[in-house]
Amino acid sequence: MVDFDTRRTVMSKPFSISVHKNTFIDYLEIILDESGEAYYAVLSHQEWLIEYGCKKINISKETFEFMCPPEMHFNYIEWLTKITECVAVWDIEYVGSLNRHQKAMLELLKLNGLYKGEIL
């Protein structure tokens, strides 16, 4: 088992399939951006997507969060993935609509045993 400090250090660096496989067991919490690039979902999927959305649209966090329609408040991650065009990924599922780049990365993650869910 890899110690906490090592895991935290790995998650502060760019995502690497080989490094991830050597560091974690049955754990995957990442975001796939529009190009299919994988990023660790630190502090959380929600916080990562909010920060990314603010940068993408060039607005404040408060303005960005206010954009979410009331009917999506209970599906906030779904709204965040839609507005950012990103996909939130866990080891057995994902939220968002996959483009061809994201689908290719998810398939690669599955081939490497990191993603165990379906790919639709």
N, C-alpha and C positions, 0 to 999 in steps of 0.2 A: 504494500500500500504506500502510495506517495504521500508525503506529509503536506499539511495545509499550506505552508509557505510556498512550496514548489508549485502546487496547484494554482495558487493565487498568482504567482509569477507567470505561469503559462497563460493564464487567462488575461494577463495584461499585455500580451504580445500578439502579433498577427496569428490567426488561426492556421494550424498545420495539421493535416490528417495524421501524419506519422507521429508527431509530438503528442497530439491528443490521444491517440491509441495507446501510447506508452505511459500516459499520465492518468487517464480516467478509465473507470470500468462502469458500463451501463449508465453513462451520463453524457447528455448532449443538450446544451442550451445555446443556440446560435441564431443569428439573423443572416439571411441571404439578401444582399442588395440587388438592384436591378441587373447588374452584370453577372450575378451568381457568386460574387465574392462572399465568403463566410466571415462573420465577426462574432466574437463571444458576446452574449447578451448580458453585459455588465452595465449597470447594477441589476437590471432586469430587462426582459423583452420590452416591456412597456416604456421604461425610462430610456432605453436605447433608441426605440422608434420615435419617441417624442423629440429627443435631441436631434436625431437625423432629420425628422420632418421640419423642425425649426430652421436648421441649416439649409435644407433643400428649398424651402419657400422663403427663407430669409425674414422670419418673423419671431417675435418673442414667444416664450413658452406659454404665457398667459393667453396671448392671442391665438396661438395654435390650438391649445386645449379648448378654447371657446368655440372654435370652428366645428367641433364634434356635434352633430345633431342629437337632440335629446333621445331619439329612438335608438341611437347607437351607444348610449351610455352603458348598457349592459353587455354590449359586444365591442368594447373599446379596442381590444387587440385587433379584432377584425377591421374596424374602421382605420386604425393606425396602419395596418398592412396595406389597406386599399389606398390611402392618401399618400403613403410613401413609396408604394410599389415594391415593398420588401416582403419577405416571407419569414415568419417566426417559426423556428424549428426546435422541437424537443426530440428525444430519442425514439418516440413511438408515434409522433404526429407533427403536423405543421398547420399553420393558419396563414391563409393568403392564397392568391392566385399565382401559380407558377408560370413564368415565361420560360422560353427554351433554355436560357442560361441557368436559371434557378433549378429547373428540372434536371439538367445535366449534372449539376453539383449534388443534388439530392440523390440521384442515381449513383454517383461516385461514393457518396457517404454510405449508401446502402451496400454497395459492393465491398466496402471496407469494414462492414459490420458496425458502423456507428449509428446509422439510422435503421430502425427496425419496422417502421410503419409502412403504410401503403403510399403509393405515388399515383395521384390521379391526374 
